[in-house]
Amino acid sequence: MSNEDITLTAGDAEATVQPGNGGRIGGLRVGGVELLRQGERFGCFPMVPWCGRIRDGRFRDGATVHQMPLNNPPHAIHGTTRDGAWRTARVTANEAVITYDLVAPWPYPGRVTQVVGLTGDTLTLTMSVETYDSSFPAQIGWHPWFNRNLGQGGDDVRLDFSAAWQEERGDDHLPTGNRLDPKPGPWDDCFGMPGGVDVTLTWPGQLELKVASREEWVVVYDEQEAAVCVEPQTGPPNGLNTLPRLVTPLEPLEATTTWSWRSLGAV
């Protein structure tokens, strides 16, 4: 099948899936209101086979050191699949399955599958990385850009979450390995939630949206004026080096995030 944009609909919700643009969710509209920042590099893109920054673009697998392109000097950031074209495997009115075969500069063969499911009040994203050959370390995550303001004269979004810890951030923007009590924002920081990611975004009087995942890591980024990012992921930034999760022929890596929302507007 082609990699043209896919529109999913359920109730008054509509999601646009863009296989040809890095497998990202290009838009999510609820009651006609767009929740995601628009633009070729925004929406919600998959972070795979790693999340956030890799220190100096290098990670070790056994005795071998691999070098990734420094697309965020001096580091490599957010994986490789957001820069490629995914393929559409299957589409129904409210679900799309898209795939991406890992290629250079990633040094290992593998396949990423993303399932996008929409209901009237939820968007569920499930991603898996599998290999039929060499085992390798990997991470899975999502990088949504939620609009800070939904327009219509409403107030800016409010973020609410309770984390067990905050990863101390070094001058190089990478976790130092120290864990801190969570600090007030603004953030470009990784938090630990051992019970699973649970972050609530509230646009007062308009909409409440919860970002949830069984994974226990989330990066919150709200330093830009236009949007805020709540990024569930399977490990912290630089995790290929500090907390690797191994993909093997017998055991793929899989993760899911669900966004659920409810209207706060007058009935």
Buried (B, 14 or more C-beta within 10 A) or exposed (E): EEBEBBBBEBEEBBBBBBBBBBBBBBBBBBEEBBBBBEEEEBBBBBBBBBBBBBBBBBBEBEEEEBEBEBBBEEBBBBBBBBEBBBBBBEBEEBBBBBBBEBEEEBBBEBBBBBBBBBBEBBBBBBBBBBBEEEBBBBBBBBBBBBBBBBEEEBEEBEBEBEBEBBBBBEEEBBBEEEBEEBEEEEBBBBBBBEEEBBBBBBBEEBBBBBBBBEBBBBBBBBEEEEBBBBBBBBBBBBBBBBBBBEBEEEEBBBBBBBBBBEBEEEE
